[in-house]
Amino acid sequence: LRGARNICHQVFRPALRRWLADSNVQIASASSLVLRPIRGGRVTATAPDRTLKANRLILADEEAIRNHAKEQEWTRGFIGVTATALVCKPTSTLREKCIINPANRFSACLQDNSGFEIITLSSGNDVATDVIASVPGAENLRPSGRTVFDTCVSADGAPMVGSTGQGSAWVVGGFGNTGAFVSPAIARFLVGKSTDMEEEFFTSRGGGKARAMQSVSEHLHLRSGI
């Protein structure tokens, strides 16, 4: 990822799966995996063919955080929100490959068929119209599919990497569109191989007392909800 400005997920995802397989990382289906937290932040993971024990449970995206962390744990640092995913029909008038629009709380990515996939941290009957109206040249975009789902964002807008409390699972979330780019640094931090700069960055964005003592808020408007 060094020097990359855009990541095409149609290329990145297969390459990532091959790399994980070469590294002996097993990808289990969420529907077939049962996680049972035990004391001290450890966990047992039961799949149809085996049971594994791990010294640390790391919940590495917002879906995993909401599904597997206790509510009193993840709500210490995150706010639950309702988001909308839209798929729009192809258009010849919009050439951008990726649009990130913090002011209107959405991002959009060009698909292989020249259609757009839009994720917006809002819901309601007019969300498609509002998003399309805020993108110059997108007047001809027509939604062809829509789903509404629950997710979460960090309460102060800054990413979080660390435990939300003594003996709790570690959470990695709040990175948004930057997550893939900083994943090597996150991996180094998790195994204690960070550079001094990385150590300072992630330590101040943990889930414990160190975070409360730091001024790391990056999008304060999230405090009022989205």
Beta strands, then each sheet from edge to edge (+ up, - down):
strand 1: 34-37
strand 2: 43-47
strand 3: 50-54
strand 4: 58-59
strand 5: 78-88
strand 6: 98-101
strand 7: 106-110
strand 8: 116-120
strand 9: 143-154
strand 10: 160-163
strand 11: 170-173
sheet 1: 1+ 2- 3+
sheet 2: 4+ 11+ 10-
sheet 3: 6+ 7- 8+ 5- 9+
end
